[in-house]
Amino acid sequence: MPTISQAITEGARRLQSSGIEQERRTARLLLGHAMSVDRTHLLTRSKEDIDEATYRQYIELIQRRANGEPLQYITGHQEFYGLDFLVTPDVLIPRSETEFLVERVIALAAELTPDSPLIIDAGTGSGCIAVTLATRLPGARIIATDTSGPALDVARKNAAIHGVEDRIEFVEGDLLAPIARARLEFAVDIIASNPPYVDEEQTATLQREVSEWEPRTALFGGADGLDFYRRLLADAPRFLKPGGHLVVEIGYGQLDGIRSLTLGSALELVDVIDDLQGLPRTVTFHAPDETSTPAAKNSLSK
């Protein structure tokens, strides 16, 4: 049987021949996963032999990655905002770009008095937004919605792992439909959403890891990618408190389209935050302060 070092070299060779980038790092991660050990173990015990069963399992993992399956689905984990999240093929893999949205919501929540905002995560997926916000905003009440029952199961597990399951209400439903059922008109401080925004015509340009493995319902936002923004901009004013905010993530080249949609909305576009590549990524909308409607106090109680 090969040593740890030899196994990593062989795995990297197979991945490279299949066109996988960062082949050595990926091979090392997959071997650590198969052996249930960390990077330090692999580095300090590189001459240690691997038993046959573990090596066979490792090669199977290498082949899955060589076939295009995302590393995160193979290991079942993805880091987001310094937290470890469970991921499965039922949910979109959390991306670092979405951390800008989380940062914006945290900043907006910090401006509120009292420090107990009602925040909606519309289309929660893995729960990475809702769970991260719950860990950073201990006074917040958070409601997370999704049309996918399996996705909500993953989100609930992530909430439990991070000890915030008692402060997030997970509800199955389409975007803000559960909020409408709860009669929470003019009761919400912040609506956050990373909706499906890929243009359906861009399918051929997507990496195979995305197009062949991640859930289509979490990716595609209609012919121009803007369908979910149309709905959010139309529906959010009904639920936001006067002065409340809608914060969304957008895709490449969509800012002009978003600006056009805002012209027909009751919300005002107040700022745009670029990601680390200098691309517009997080957009914040504001509900007019002069709106005056009593906040509903109904609950989504189970």
N, C-alpha and C positions, 0 to 999 in steps of 0.2 A: 504494500500500500504506500501511496506517496506521503511525503511530509506536507506540513501546512504550506510551506513556501512553494513546493512543487505543484500542489493543488491550485494555488492562486495563479501560478504561471500558466497552467493548462487551461484553467477557466478563462483567463484573460485572452489566451490564444483563440479559444472557441468564440468568444464574444467579438473579438476584433474581426474574425473572418465573417461574421454575420453583420458587420457594420455598426456595432454598438460602440458608442463613445464612452470615454472614461472606463475602459474595459478592466483595467487592473483594480481600480477603486470598487467597481461593481462586483468583480469576482471576490474581493476581500469582504465586502458587505454580505454577500450571499454565503460565503463560507462561515463567517461569524454567526449568521442566522442558523445555518445548518448545525453548527456545533454548540449554539447557545453560549457563545463567548464574545467578549468585546474586542476592540481593535488592539488594545494593549496585549492581550493574550496572544493574538495572532503574530504580533511583532516580536514579542519576547520569547515565544516558543516556536519559532518558525521551522525548526528542525524536528519538531514533534510529529510522529506518525499519526495518520488518520485511520480510524477503523473502516472496514469495508462498507458497512451499512451507512455510515455518515458520508463517506465519499460518494456512494451511489446517490444518496439524497441530494448532495451538493451538485452533482452533474445534472440531475433532473432540474434543479433550480436554474442552473446555467442555461440549459436548453430552453426553458420557459422564457427567460430574458432574451435569449438569442432569437426566439420566435416573435419578439416584439412586446411581450407582456410587460407592463410597467413594473419597475422595481418595487414600488410601493404596494402594489397588489400582491406581489410575491411574498414580501415580508409582512404585509398587513399593517404597516406603520408609516406615518409621515410627520415630520416636525413642523409645527406652525406656531409662530409667536413664542418660541421657547417651550412649547408644550408638545407632548407626544400624543398623536391622534391615531386611533384605529381607522383603517380605510379598507373598503372592500370594493368589488366592481359595481356595487349598488350606489356608490357615491363618487362625485368628482374628487380628484386628488387635490387637497389644499395647495394653493400656490402662495409664494411669498408676496406677490403683488397685492393680495387681498389683505395683507397686514396693514397697508395704508388705509384701507377702509376702517379697520378696527381702531387704528390710531385716531382717526377723525371722530369716530363715535365716542371714544373715551374722552377726547378733548371737549366735545360738545356736552357730554354728560357732566363734566367737571364744572361747567358754567351754570348748571341748573341748581335751583334752591326750592325745596329741600333736595338732599342728595338721595332721592329715591325714584329715579325715572322709570317709566314704562317704555321698554324698548322691544320692537318687533324685528325678528330676523326672518325675512320672507324668502323662502326657498333655502332652508338651512343645510341640506345635504348631510355632510359628516358632522355638522354641528360646530365646526371650527370657529365660526364667528360668535355664535351664541355662548358657547362654553368659554371662550377666551374672554368675552365681555363679562361673563359672570364671575370669573376669577379676578378680574381687575376692578369690577364695580360691585362690591359686596352689598351695596344698598339697592341695586337695581332689581326690578322685576322684568323678566324676559319671557317673551312668547316666541317660539320658533315654529314655523310652518313648513310643510313640504307635501307634495302630492304623492310621494313614494313612501309607503309603509316600511319597506326594507331600509330605506335611507334613514327614516326616523328611528328605527331600531339601532342603527349604528350610532346615530347622534345621542340617543339615550345612554348607550354604553360609554360613550366618551364623557358625557356629563357625570356619570357615576364614577368613572376612573378619576376624575378631577374634583370630586366631592361637591359638585354644584347641582346635582339632580333635583334637589328640593327647591331650587330657585329658577328653574327653567320649565316652562310649560310647553311640551311638544304636542302639536296638534296637526293631524292630517288634513290637508286641504290646499287649494290652489291659491298661491300668493296671499292676498289679504282676505280671501273668502272666510276663513275662520274668525277673523277680526270682525267682519260684518255680522257673522252669526252671533258673536258675543255682544253685539251692540255697543262697541267701544268707540262710537263716534266722538270726535274731538277730545279723545282721552289719551292719545299716544304722544310721548315726547319725541321719540326718534324711531324712524323706520329705516332699517339697514337691509340691503339686498345685493347679492352678487348673482344676478339672474343669468339664465342662458343668453348669450349674446353673439354666438358665432353665426355669421351669414351662411345660409344653407348652400350658397354657391361656392363657398370656400372649402367644402369638404375635401376636395382633391389636394388642397394645399396643406392640410393638417398632417402632423406627424402620425405615423401608423399607431404609435402608442396611444394617441388621443382618439383618432377616428375609429380604430378597431376595438378599443378596450373600454374607454370611458363611456358612461351612460349618455345616450343621445339626448334624452330629455333634459339633461343638465347642461348640454352644450349649445344646442341650436335655438336661435331666437327668431325664426321666421326668415322670409326671403331676404330682408335687409339686416337682420340681426337685432332689430329694434322693437319687436313685438312686446316684449315684457316691459320695456321702458314706457311704451305708450300706455299700458295698463296701469303701471305704478303711478305715473304722473296724473292719470285720470282719477285713480281711486284714492291715492294717499291723502289729498286734501280733506276727504271725508272723515279721516281718522286722526289726523294730526291736531294737537292743541294749537291755539294761536301762538305763533313763534316757534313751532316744532320744526323738525328737520327730516328730510329724506336724504339718505346717503347711499349711493350706488357705485358699483365698480363698472367700468365700461371697457370695451375692446379697442383695438388699434383702429384709428381712422373714424371713430364714431362720434367724436365730440361735436362736429358740425351738425350731424343728424340730431343729436341730443338737444343742441341749442334750438334747432327748428321746432322740435316737439315742445319745448318749454314755452314757445310763443302762444300755444293754445292751452296752457295749463294755468291753474290758480296758484302754482308755486313759482317762486323766483330762484333762478340759478345764482348762487352766491359765491361759490369758489370751485376751482379745479386743482387737484393735486397730481403732479407728475410722479411716475415711478422712477426707479433708479436708472432707467434707460432714457429718461426725459420724455416719456410718452404720457399723455393725459390718461389717468387711471381711475381716480376717485372724484366723483362729482357730488356736490352738496346742494340741496334745494331747501328753501325756507318758506314756511307757511306765513302769510301776512299776520302781523300782530293784531291788526284791527278785527280779525275774525272773532266773533263772540258767540260761542255756543256752549252751554253747560256740558261739562265732561261727564260722560256716562260712567257709571261705576260697576257695570256688570262684569262678571268674571267668566273665564273659560273653565270654571271648576268642573272637575271630573264627576 
